[in-house]
């Protein structure tokens, strides 16, 4: 899709609530959030899906970064709308 110019924006990595157990190892009570990636394809934002039609999720941002770089992406955006902004600053006071 990159060669055909159907992807028109850098991928966006987002923190999301876990939807699948992740191969039997995901502990949804202890780790309720994962990372997923969205691409703009033909002007529409779509999430990456697995072969089974489920949203593809990564428990580690490092592993997702390695996957993206392996696919040829050297630039991507990270979004985390789940964790509160400024929490670290509030803890310092």
DSSP file (Angstrom, degrees, kcal/mol; ACC not computed):
  #  RESIDUE AA STRUCTURE BP1 BP2  ACC     N-H-->O    O-->H-N    N-H-->O    O-->H-N    TCO  KAPPA ALPHA  PHI   PSI    X-CA   Y-CA   Z-CA
    1    1 A X      >       0   0    0      0, 0.0     5,-2.0     0, 0.0     6,-0.9   0.000 360.0 360.0 360.0 -30.7    0.0    0.0    0.0
    2    2 A X  T > 5 +     0   0    0      1,-0.2     3,-1.3     2,-0.2     5,-0.0   0.932 360.0  48.3 -65.5 -43.5    2.9    2.4    0.6
    3    3 A X  T 3 5S+     0   0    0      1,-0.3    -1,-0.2     2,-0.1     0, 0.0   0.799 109.9  52.3 -67.2 -28.3    4.2    1.9   -3.0
    4    4 A X  T 3 5S-     0   0    0      1,-0.0    -1,-0.3     0, 0.0    -2,-0.2   0.417 110.2-123.0 -88.4   2.5    0.7    2.4   -4.4
    5    5 A X  T < 5S+     0   0    0     -3,-1.3    -3,-0.2    -4,-0.3    -2,-0.1   0.760  74.5 127.5  63.3  27.7    0.3    5.7   -2.5
    6    6 A X      < +     0   0    0     -5,-2.0    36,-2.4    35,-0.1     2,-0.6   0.760  56.3  75.0 -83.4 -25.6   -2.9    4.6   -0.7
    7    7 A X  B     +A   41   0A   0     -6,-0.9    34,-0.2    34,-0.2    -2,-0.0  -0.787  60.2 175.4 -85.3 120.8   -1.4    5.5    2.7
    8    8 A X        +     0   0    0     32,-1.8     2,-0.3    -2,-0.6    -1,-0.1   0.280  56.0  35.8-114.6  11.0   -1.5    9.2    2.9
    9    9 A X  S    S-     0   0    0     31,-0.4    31,-0.4     3,-0.0     3,-0.1  -0.983  89.9 -87.2-156.1 157.7   -0.3   10.0    6.4
   10   10 A X        -     0   0    0     -2,-0.3    66,-0.2     1,-0.1    -2,-0.1  -0.395  58.7 -92.8 -66.1 149.3    2.2    8.6    8.9
   11   11 A X  E     -b   76   0A   0     64,-0.5    66,-2.6    28,-0.1     2,-0.5  -0.261  34.8-141.4 -60.6 150.2    0.9    5.8   11.1
   12   12 A X  E     -bC  77  38A   0     26,-2.5    26,-2.8    64,-0.2     2,-0.5  -0.975   7.3-154.5-117.1 121.5   -0.6    6.8   14.5
   13   13 A X  E     -bC  78  37A   0     64,-3.8    66,-3.3    -2,-0.5     2,-0.4  -0.833  20.0-174.2 -94.4 128.8    0.1    4.5   17.5
   14   14 A X  E     -bC  79  36A   0     22,-2.5    22,-2.3    -2,-0.5     2,-0.5  -0.946  27.7-124.4-129.4 146.2   -2.6    4.8   20.1
   15   15 A X  E     + C   0  35A   0     64,-1.6    66,-0.4    -2,-0.4     2,-0.3  -0.781  43.4 171.6 -85.8 126.8   -3.1    3.4   23.6
   16   16 A X  E     - C   0  34A   0     18,-2.7    18,-2.8    -2,-0.5     2,-0.3  -0.876  40.1 -88.6-135.2 162.8   -6.4    1.5   23.7
   17   17 A X  E     - C   0  33A   0     -2,-0.3    16,-0.3    16,-0.2    15,-0.1  -0.577  56.2-102.3 -71.9 134.3   -8.4   -0.7   26.0
   18   18 A X        +     0   0    0     14,-3.3    -1,-0.1    -2,-0.3     3,-0.1  -0.318  39.1 178.2 -60.4 133.5   -7.5   -4.4   25.4
   19   19 A X        +     0   0    0      1,-0.1     2,-0.3    36,-0.1    -1,-0.1   0.616  64.5  39.3-110.7 -20.7  -10.0   -6.3   23.4
   20   20 A X  S    S-     0   0    0     35,-0.1    -1,-0.1     1,-0.1     0, 0.0  -0.892  78.4-120.3-129.9 161.8   -8.4   -9.7   23.1
   21   21 A X      > -     0   0    0     -2,-0.3     5,-2.1    -3,-0.1     4,-0.2   0.663  47.5-125.0 -77.8 -14.9   -6.4  -11.8   25.5
   22   22 A X  T > 5S-     0   0    0      3,-0.2     3,-1.3     1,-0.2     4,-0.1   0.982  70.9 -35.6  75.4  59.1   -3.4  -11.9   23.3
   23   23 A X  T 3 5S-     0   0    0      1,-0.3    -1,-0.2     2,-0.1    -3,-0.0   0.690 111.0 -63.2  72.6  18.0   -2.5  -15.5   22.8
   24   24 A X  T 3 5S+     0   0    0      2,-0.1    -1,-0.3     1,-0.0    -2,-0.2   0.399 126.9  87.7  89.1  -4.2   -3.6  -16.6   26.2
   25   25 A X  T < 5 +     0   0    0     -3,-1.3     2,-0.3    -4,-0.2    -3,-0.2   0.598  56.7 105.6-103.5 -13.6   -0.9  -14.5   28.0
   26   26 A X      < -     0   0    0     -5,-2.1     2,-0.9    -4,-0.1     3,-0.1  -0.524  54.9-155.7 -74.5 127.7   -2.8  -11.2   28.4
   27   27 A X     >  -     0   0    0     -2,-0.3     4,-3.4     1,-0.2     3,-0.1  -0.846   9.2-172.9-101.7  96.9   -4.0  -10.4   31.9
   28   28 A X  T  4 S+     0   0    0     -2,-0.9    -1,-0.2     1,-0.2   -10,-0.1   0.779  81.9  51.2 -66.5 -27.3   -6.9   -8.0   31.2
   29   29 A X  T  4 S+     0   0    0      1,-0.1     3,-0.3     2,-0.1    -1,-0.2   0.899 120.2  33.7 -74.8 -39.8   -7.4   -7.2   34.9
   30   30 A X  T  4 S+     0   0    0      1,-0.3     2,-0.4    -3,-0.1    -2,-0.2   0.859 133.4  27.2 -83.8 -37.6   -3.7   -6.4   35.5
   31   31 A X     <  +     0   0    0     -4,-3.4    -1,-0.3     1,-0.1    -2,-0.1  -0.768  67.1 165.1-126.8  84.1   -2.9   -4.9   32.2
   32   32 A X        +     0   0    0     -2,-0.4   -14,-3.3    -3,-0.3     2,-0.3   0.587  57.3  65.3 -80.5  -8.4   -6.1   -3.4   30.7
   33   33 A X  E     +C   17   0A   0    -16,-0.3     2,-0.2    26,-0.1   -16,-0.2  -0.867  54.0 171.5-119.9 149.6   -4.5   -1.3   28.0
   34   34 A X  E     -C   16   0A   0    -18,-2.8   -18,-2.7    -2,-0.3     2,-0.4  -0.772  32.0-104.0-136.3-178.0   -2.5   -2.1   24.9
   35   35 A X  E     +CD  15  58A   0     23,-3.0    23,-2.8    -2,-0.2     2,-0.3  -0.912  34.6 174.7-113.1 142.4   -1.1   -0.3   21.9
   36   36 A X  E     -C   14   0A   0    -22,-2.3   -22,-2.5    -2,-0.4     2,-0.4  -0.889  22.3-126.1-137.2 170.5   -2.5   -0.4   18.4
   37   37 A X  E     -C   13   0A   0     19,-0.4    11,-2.1    -2,-0.3     2,-0.4  -0.960  13.7-160.7-126.9 140.2   -1.7    1.3   15.1
   38   38 A X  E     -CE  12  47A   0    -26,-2.8   -26,-2.5    -2,-0.4     2,-0.3  -0.927   5.8-166.5-117.5 142.2   -4.0    3.3   12.7
   39   39 A X  E     - E   0  46A   0      7,-2.8     7,-2.9    -2,-0.4     2,-0.8  -0.949  23.1-127.8-124.1 146.4   -3.3    4.1    9.1
   40   40 A X  E     - E   0  45A   0    -31,-0.4   -32,-1.8    -2,-0.3     2,-0.5  -0.863  34.1-178.7 -92.9 111.2   -5.0    6.6    6.8
   41   41 A X  E >   -AE   7  44A   0      3,-2.8     3,-1.6    -2,-0.8   -34,-0.2  -0.953  68.3 -17.7-115.7 120.6   -5.9    4.5    3.7
   42   42 A X  T 3  S-     0   0    0    -36,-2.4    -1,-0.2    -2,-0.5   -35,-0.1   0.838 130.2 -51.1  52.7  36.4   -7.7    6.3    0.9
   43   43 A X  T 3  S+     0   0    0    -37,-0.4     2,-0.4     1,-0.2    -1,-0.3   0.524 118.9 103.7  84.9   6.7   -8.6    9.2    3.2
   44   44 A X  E <  S-E   41   0A   0     -3,-1.6    -3,-2.8    -5,-0.0     2,-0.4  -0.979  70.6-124.6-125.2 133.4  -10.1    7.0    6.0
   45   45 A X  E     +E   40   0A   0     -2,-0.4     2,-0.3    -5,-0.2    -5,-0.2  -0.619  37.0 175.4 -75.5 128.2   -8.5    6.1    9.3
   46   46 A X  E     -E   39   0A   0     -7,-2.9    -7,-2.8    -2,-0.4     2,-0.3  -0.975  25.8-128.2-132.9 147.3   -8.4    2.3    9.8
   47   47 A X  E     -E   38   0A   0     -2,-0.3     2,-0.3    -9,-0.2    -9,-0.2  -0.668  34.2-103.0 -91.4 151.7   -6.9    0.2   12.5
   48   48 A X        -     0   0    0    -11,-2.1     8,-2.8    -2,-0.3     2,-0.3  -0.560  41.8-158.1 -72.5 132.2   -4.6   -2.7   11.7
   49   49 A X  B     -F   55   0B   0     -2,-0.3     6,-0.2     6,-0.3     2,-0.1  -0.824  11.8-122.9-114.6 153.4   -6.4   -6.0   11.9
   50   50 A X    >   -     0   0    0      4,-3.4     3,-1.8    -2,-0.3     6,-0.1  -0.256  41.9 -93.3 -79.2 175.6   -5.2   -9.6   12.4
   51   51 A X  T 3  S+     0   0    0      1,-0.3    -1,-0.1     2,-0.1    -2,-0.0   0.748 127.2  58.5 -62.9 -23.3   -5.9  -12.4   10.0
   52   52 A X  T 3  S-     0   0    0      2,-0.1    -1,-0.3     3,-0.0     3,-0.1   0.410 121.1-106.7 -88.0   2.2   -8.9  -13.2   12.2
   53   53 A X  S <  S+     0   0    0     -3,-1.8     2,-0.2     1,-0.3    -2,-0.1   0.551  79.2 126.4  87.1   7.4  -10.4   -9.8   11.8
   54   54 A X  S    S-     0   0    0      1,-0.1    -4,-3.4     3,-0.0    -1,-0.3  -0.653  72.4 -90.1 -95.3 155.7   -9.6   -8.6   15.3
   55   55 A X  B     -F   49   0B   0     -6,-0.2     2,-0.3    -2,-0.2    -6,-0.3  -0.436  44.2-120.0 -62.5 132.1   -7.7   -5.4   16.1
   56   56 A X        -     0   0    0     -8,-2.8   -19,-0.4   -19,-0.2     2,-0.3  -0.614  37.3-171.3 -76.0 130.9   -4.0   -6.1   16.2
   57   57 A X        -     0   0    0     -2,-0.3     2,-0.4   -21,-0.1   -21,-0.2  -0.944  15.8-160.2-129.2 146.2   -2.6   -5.2   19.7
   58   58 A X  B     -D   35   0A   0    -23,-2.8   -23,-3.0    -2,-0.3     3,-0.0  -0.986  11.2-156.6-123.4 135.5    0.8   -4.9   21.2
   59   59 A X  S    S+     0   0    0     -2,-0.4     2,-0.4   -25,-0.2    -1,-0.1   0.675  84.0  52.5 -79.8 -18.5    1.5   -5.0   24.9
   60   60 A X     >  -     0   0    0      1,-0.1     4,-1.8   -25,-0.1     5,-0.1  -0.973  65.0-153.5-125.3 128.9    4.8   -3.2   24.4
   61   61 A X  H  > S+     0   0    0     -2,-0.4     4,-2.5     1,-0.2     5,-0.2   0.841 100.4  59.4 -64.7 -32.5    5.4    0.1   22.6
   62   62 A X  H  > S+     0   0    0      2,-0.2     4,-2.1     1,-0.2    -1,-0.2   0.905 105.9  46.8 -62.4 -41.6    9.0   -1.1   21.9
   63   63 A X  H  > S+     0   0    0      2,-0.2     4,-2.1     1,-0.2    -1,-0.2   0.876 111.8  50.7 -69.5 -36.9    7.7   -4.2   20.1
   64   64 A X  H  X S+     0   0    0     -4,-1.8     4,-2.7     2,-0.2    -2,-0.2   0.907 109.4  51.3 -66.3 -40.8    5.3   -2.1   18.1
   65   65 A X  H  X S+     0   0    0     -4,-2.5     4,-2.7     1,-0.2     5,-0.2   0.928 109.6  49.8 -60.5 -44.5    8.0    0.3   17.1
   66   66 A X  H  X S+     0   0    0     -4,-2.1     4,-2.1     1,-0.2    -1,-0.2   0.897 111.1  49.9 -61.4 -40.2   10.2   -2.6   16.0
   67   67 A X  H  X S+     0   0    0     -4,-2.1     4,-1.2     2,-0.2    -2,-0.2   0.939 111.4  48.0 -64.1 -46.6    7.3   -4.0   13.9
   68   68 A X  H ><>S+     0   0    0     -4,-2.7     5,-2.4     1,-0.2     3,-0.5   0.919 112.4  48.4 -60.8 -44.1    6.7   -0.6   12.3
   69   69 A X  H ><5S+     0   0    0     -4,-2.7     3,-1.3     1,-0.2    -1,-0.2   0.876 108.1  55.5 -64.4 -35.9   10.4   -0.1   11.5
   70   70 A X  H 3<5S+     0   0    0     -4,-2.1    -1,-0.2     1,-0.3    -2,-0.2   0.765 105.0  53.6 -65.5 -25.3   10.4   -3.6   10.0
   71   71 A X  T <<5S-     0   0    0     -4,-1.2    -1,-0.3    -3,-0.5    -2,-0.2   0.429 128.0 -99.1 -88.2  -0.6    7.6   -2.6    7.7
   72   72 A X  T < 5S+     0   0    0     -3,-1.3     2,-0.6     1,-0.3    -3,-0.2   0.522  79.4 133.8  98.7   6.2    9.6    0.4    6.5
   73   73 A X      < +     0   0    0     -5,-2.4    -1,-0.3    -6,-0.2    -2,-0.1  -0.808  20.3 168.5 -92.7 121.8    8.1    3.2    8.6
   74   74 A X        +     0   0    0     -2,-0.6     2,-0.4     1,-0.2    -1,-0.1   0.501  68.0  51.0-106.1  -7.5   10.7    5.5   10.2
   75   75 A X        +     0   0    0     -7,-0.1   -64,-0.5     2,-0.0     2,-0.3  -0.998  62.4 147.9-130.6 132.9    8.2    8.1   11.3
   76   76 A X  E     -b   11   0A   0     -2,-0.4     2,-0.3   -66,-0.2   -64,-0.2  -0.976  37.3-120.2-156.2 159.8    5.0    7.6   13.3
   77   77 A X  E     -b   12   0A   0    -66,-2.6   -64,-3.8    -2,-0.3     2,-0.5  -0.776  17.8-146.7-104.5 146.7    3.0    9.5   15.9
   78   78 A X  E     -b   13   0A   0     -2,-0.3     2,-0.4   -66,-0.2   -64,-0.2  -0.959  13.7-173.4-116.5 130.8    2.1    8.3   19.4
   79   79 A X  E     +b   14   0A   0    -66,-3.3   -64,-1.6    -2,-0.5     2,-0.4  -0.982   9.7 177.3-123.9 131.8   -1.2    9.1   21.1
   80   80 A X        +     0   0    0     -2,-0.4   -64,-0.1   -66,-0.2   -66,-0.1  -0.798  13.2 158.7-134.7  92.4   -2.0    8.3   24.7
   81   81 A X        +     0   0    0    -66,-0.4    -1,-0.1    -2,-0.4     4,-0.1   0.358  67.4  67.9 -92.7   4.5   -5.4    9.7   25.6
   82   82 A X  S    S+     0   0    0      2,-0.1     2,-0.2    -3,-0.1    -1,-0.1   0.903  83.7  68.7 -92.8 -48.2   -5.8    7.3   28.6
   83   83 A X  S    S-     0   0    0      1,-0.1    -3,-0.1     4,-0.0   -68,-0.0  -0.521  93.8-104.8 -75.5 139.0   -3.2    8.4   31.1
   84   84 A X    >   -     0   0    0     -2,-0.2     3,-0.9     1,-0.1     2,-0.3  -0.343  32.3-120.5 -64.6 141.2   -3.9   11.8   32.7
   85   85 A X  T 3  S+     0   0    0      1,-0.2    -1,-0.1     2,-0.1    -4,-0.0  -0.638  93.5  18.0 -80.7 136.6   -1.8   14.7   31.5
   86   86 A X  T 3> S+     0   0    0     -2,-0.3     4,-2.0     3,-0.0    -1,-0.2   0.524  81.2 126.7  84.5   5.7    0.3   16.4   34.1
   87   87 A X  H <> S+     0   0    0     -3,-0.9     4,-1.8     1,-0.2     5,-0.1   0.907  73.5  51.0 -63.7 -41.6    0.2   13.6   36.6
   88   88 A X  H  > S+     0   0    0      1,-0.2     4,-1.1     2,-0.2    -1,-0.2   0.888 109.6  50.9 -63.9 -38.5    4.0   13.4   37.0
   89   89 A X  H  > S+     0   0    0      1,-0.2     4,-0.8     2,-0.2     3,-0.4   0.887 108.5  51.7 -66.0 -38.4    4.1   17.1   37.6
   90   90 A X  H  < S+     0   0    0     -4,-2.0     3,-0.4     1,-0.2    -1,-0.2   0.841 105.9  55.3 -67.1 -32.8    1.4   16.9   40.3
   91   91 A X  H  < S+     0   0    0     -4,-1.8    -1,-0.2     1,-0.2    -2,-0.2   0.783 102.4  57.3 -70.5 -26.0    3.4   14.1   42.0
   92   92 A X  H  <        0   0    0     -4,-1.1    -1,-0.2    -3,-0.4    -2,-0.2   0.742 360.0 360.0 -76.8 -22.4    6.5   16.4   42.3
   93   93 A X     <        0   0    0     -4,-0.8    -1,-0.2    -3,-0.4    -2,-0.1   0.481 360.0 360.0 -78.4 360.0    4.7   19.1   44.2
